[in-house]
Amino acid sequence: MTITRVLLGCCLVWTLVAPVALAQDRKAEQAIKHRRAAFVLMSTYFSRLLQTVEGDRPFDPVLLAKDARLVDELSRLPWEGFAPGTERGDTKAKEEIWLDEEHFRRLTVELQARTSDLSKVAASGNLARLKFAFEQTRDVCNACHKEFRKK
């Protein structure tokens, strides 16, 4: 009888705990998907700017300003996806993000400042200034990738 009670107790506990654990896993998966989607979109529009800067895409000030605005907007989205518990799973994020959150946060703030500047410069239509603003933004992206992204 005692073993039966223990087994029933374990089954009861498991049926109560398992859904909570699965829900937490689902939340972590959703957060990872959220940040990945934001980065993919940001990369798409940033690549368009790169193509313009490198002369592989015709210079169109209207499209350039639109792309830069989108990069600026998108630069604010991924960060909520770095919630606790999202360091595991299908991610390229290094655990250093959660070990040195202050440095990671500084880079995210710097990226947002750079993308804001990039958007303003793109709106001016000055290609020379855009190249400089683009390089500054890219430098912040690369610094973060170097320190906090798995290869």
Protein Blocks (a to p, Z undefined) as FASTA:
>chain_A
ZZmmmmmmmmmmmmmmmmmmmmmmmmmmmmmmmmmmmmmmmmmmmmmmmmmmnopaccdf
klmmmmmmmmmmmmmmmmmmmcghilgcjdfbdfklmmmmmlmmmmmmmmmmmmmmmmmm
mmnopaklmmmmmmmmmmmmmmmmmmmpcZZ
